[in-house]
Amino acid sequence: MHRRYQGINIPIEVVRTVVEIAEQGSYTRAGERLLLGQPAISAQIKRLQTLVGGPIFEKTATGLRPTSRGKLVIAQARRILESNDRILELGGAIRDTPPLRVGLSDLYAEPFCDIWQRRQGDFAEPVCVHCDESSELVRMLSEGYLDVACLVQAPANAAIATWEEPFVWARAPHFVLSPGAPVPLVSIALDLSNSVAVDALERAGLTYRLVFESPDFRARIAAVRAGMGIMALPARNLPSTLVVARDYYLPPITSPLGGICVRAGARDANLDALVQLLNALKNEMPAVQRAG
């Protein structure tokens, strides 16, 4: 059977938001009940309108009312929420306290897990961690899908705590660059690790080329280990199979800021303790001495 929309999913948070707006007749009142700011509410509705092909609400003198299309969307959204809650009731999850939603840069996954293993007893309520690239976490935080996020290159105007995140050039022990050849980069296109590398190389007036790109950090490490090229990565993430490249032709890398951002309106008894745990990441930086 042909499934036209296979692979396209509407997040349950968006479904809940559109129903709340319909019941409250206002973005502002819906945001207050859902603990979401105006930008998050607007972003969710814009995303849904793109998926359904038109406006869901229209303004009137007394507030918002559903459009003809919106009435159909809201009717289906209420059914989805009812099914969602009934499924959760099967395991009693509907009675549980909603978890704190944490966004974590994939570069911080290992040190976070090390700290969590030592301090998980600090949290009486559940925590759900979403690990991804920092750019995606910024979007999720702004749209209300996360309560707190720990990022690399955190927005300075939104961060409640920041620290310098030292980056190094990494290469395989046997890697040698041919004289005069462009610097071969292993990275993700438009990713942080590519941008800090490109910024450094361009400031030094050096030519470069992207030889391997992947969103998978382990795949990039494997490419560098195989001698395909070099990469810029946080000093804390340097694996034992690679060395710090201190070759004369490589320019220094400006350290970006790591930081913690909290969603506007987020309130939870465990939030402060979680922020303290994330803030401890800045103290988990090993001294890197390996050089080839």
C-alpha positions, 0 to 999 in steps of 0.5 A, a space after each residue: 500500500 502506498 503511504 504518502 506521508 510515511 516518514 513524516 511525523 508531527 511531534 506530540 508537543 505541537 499537537 498539544 500546543 494547537 489544542 491548547 490554543 484552540 481551548 484558550 483562544 490565545 497564544 499567550 494564555 496557551 503559552 502560560 499553561 504549557 510553560 512556553 514562550 511566544 517564540 516557541 508557540 509561534 514556531 510550533 504553529 508555523 511548523 504545523 501550518 507548513 505541514 498542513 498547507 495553510 493557516 490554522 487560526 485567524 484573528 478576531 476581535 475577541 481572540 483567535 478562532 480556527 479556520 476551516 482547515 484549522 477545525 479539521 486539524 484540531 479535531 484530529 489533534 484531540 483524537 491524537 492526544 486522547 490516544 496518546 494518553 490512553 497508551 500511556 495509561 497502559 503502563 501507568 505512565 500518565 500518572 508519572 511526573 513529566 521528565 526534565 527534557 535535557 539537550 546535550 551536545 554530542 561532544 559532551 555525551 561521554 563526560 556527562 555520562 561519567 558525571 551522571 553515574 556519580 551523581 544520579 542520586 541527586 535527582 528525585 524526578 526523571 530526566 530525558 536526555 536528547 543528544 544531538 548537534 548544537 545547532 539542532 538543540 538551539 532550535 529545539 530549545 527555542 521551540 519548547 521541546 527542551 527545558 535546558 541544553 548544554 551546547 558548544 557555541 552557545 548563544 551568549 545572550 541566552 546562556 546562564 553559564 559559559 566556559 571556553 571549550 579548547 579545540 585542537 587539531 587531531 591527526 593519525 600518528 602516521 599522517 603526513 601532509 604533502 608539501 604545498 597540498 591543501 589541508 584535507 579536512 574531516 568534518 560535517 559540512 556547516 558543522 561547528 567542528 568544520 567552522 572553527 577549522 575553516 575560520 582558523 585556516 582562512 585567517 592563516 590564508 591556507 587552502 583546504 578541502 573537505 575529504 570526509 563528512 559525516 554526522 557520526 562522530 565515530 565515523 569522522 574519528 575512523 576517517 582521521 585514524 585511517 589517515 584521510 585527513 585532519 579534524 578540529 575537535 574539543 581537546 576533551 574528545 581526543 581519542 587515544 588512537 589520535 594525536 594532537 597535530 602541532 605541525 608548523 603549518 597549522 594555525 591555532 584554533 580560537 576556542 568557542 564557548 560551551 554553555 548552558 541555556 534554559 528555556 524561558 518559563 521552565 520551572 522545576 524543582 530539579 532544574 537547579 540541580 541539573 544545571 549544576 551537574 551540567 556546569 560541572 562539565 567545564 571541570 571535566 577537561 583532561 590535560 592533552 599532551 599527546 603530540 606526534 
